């Protein structure tokens, strides 16, 4: 897959995530995708698991800062701010890894958050 096409899909995925357009976002992922973020305990496997998780994501603003592509893999550096964050909360900065299948769909996705931000500002899991 060409670098520019991977960047286009990655930007669309972030945009649809930011505005809460779940249907459009899920169309970018393969049926058998694997999806991981630091705040979920286990990778989500397949569109059904991803669909169930996407509904809980906050609206936000993601700004892409840089891209590195090799083969069918793209890494995107970004900064992110959740809608309605308390005044003075710093941006979350991190990276996302996208792996694309032969059809140009995202088959693997993983986020890496700034560890300092995650320690200080990320929502804490509910005590159970």
C-alpha positions in Angstrom: 0.0 0.0 0.0 1.3 3.4 -0.9 2.4 5.7 1.9 0.0 8.5 1.0 -3.0 6.1 0.9 -2.1 4.8 4.4 -1.8 8.4 5.7 -5.2 9.2 4.2 -6.9 6.2 5.9 -5.1 7.0 9.2 -6.3 10.6 9.1 -9.9 9.4 8.3 -9.8 7.0 11.2 -8.8 9.7 13.6 -11.3 12.2 12.2 -14.2 9.8 12.5 -13.0 8.8 16.0 -12.9 12.5 17.0 -16.4 13.4 15.8 -18.0 10.1 17.0 -18.9 8.8 13.5 -18.7 5.1 14.5 -20.2 3.7 11.3 -17.7 5.5 9.0 -14.8 4.6 11.3 -15.6 0.9 11.5 -15.7 0.7 7.6 -11.9 1.4 7.7 -11.2 -1.8 9.7 -10.9 -5.4 8.6 -13.5 -7.9 9.9 -10.8 -9.8 11.8 -8.9 -6.7 13.1 -7.0 -6.5 16.3 -7.2 -3.2 18.2 -5.3 -2.1 21.4 -5.2 1.0 23.5 -3.3 1.4 26.8 -6.5 1.8 28.9 -8.1 -1.5 27.8 -6.8 -4.7 29.5 -6.9 -7.0 26.4 -6.8 -6.4 22.7 -10.2 -6.2 21.0 -10.5 -8.9 18.3 -12.8 -8.4 15.4 -15.3 -5.8 14.4 -17.9 -6.9 16.9 -15.6 -6.3 19.9 -14.4 -3.0 18.4 -17.9 -1.9 17.7 -18.9 -2.4 21.3 -15.9 -0.4 22.5 -16.1 2.5 20.0 -19.5 3.7 21.4 -17.8 4.6 24.7 -15.0 6.9 23.2 -15.2 10.6 24.0 -15.4 13.2 21.3 -12.0 14.8 20.9 -9.5 16.6 18.6 -6.5 14.7 17.2 -3.7 16.5 15.4 -1.3 14.4 13.4 2.3 15.5 13.9 4.4 13.1 11.8 4.2 9.8 9.9 6.7 7.0 9.2 5.7 4.2 6.7 7.4 0.9 5.8 5.7 -1.8 3.8 2.1 -2.1 5.0 2.8 -0.4 8.3 2.3 3.3 9.3 3.2 5.0 12.5 1.6 8.3 13.2 2.7 10.7 16.0 -0.1 12.8 17.3 -1.4 15.1 20.1 -5.0 14.6 21.4 -7.4 16.5 23.6 -10.7 15.2 24.8 -13.8 17.3 24.6 -14.7 18.9 27.9 -11.4 18.3 29.6 -10.8 20.2 32.8 -9.0 23.6 32.3 -5.2 23.2 32.3 -5.1 19.5 31.4 -2.2 19.1 29.0 -2.4 17.5 25.6 -1.9 13.7 25.4 0.8 13.0 23.0 1.6 9.6 21.6 1.8 7.3 18.6 -0.5 4.9 16.7 0.6 1.9 14.7 -1.6 1.0 11.8 -1.1 -2.3 9.9 -3.0 -2.6 6.6 -4.2 -5.7 4.8 -4.1 -6.3 1.0 -7.6 -4.6 0.7 -6.3 -1.4 2.3 -8.2 -2.0 5.6 -6.7 -1.6 9.0 -6.1 -5.1 10.3 -4.0 -4.2 13.4 -4.0 -1.0 15.4 -2.2 0.0 18.6 -1.9 3.2 20.5 1.0 4.2 22.7 0.4 7.1 25.1 3.0 9.4 26.7 3.7 7.5 29.9 3.8 10.7 32.0 0.4 11.9 30.8 -1.1 8.4 31.2 0.2 8.3 34.8 -1.1 11.7 35.7 -4.2 12.4 33.6 -5.7 9.3 32.0 -9.0 8.1 33.5 -8.5 5.4 36.1 -10.3 2.1 35.8 -13.3 1.7 38.1 -12.4 -0.3 41.3 -14.1 -3.6 41.1 
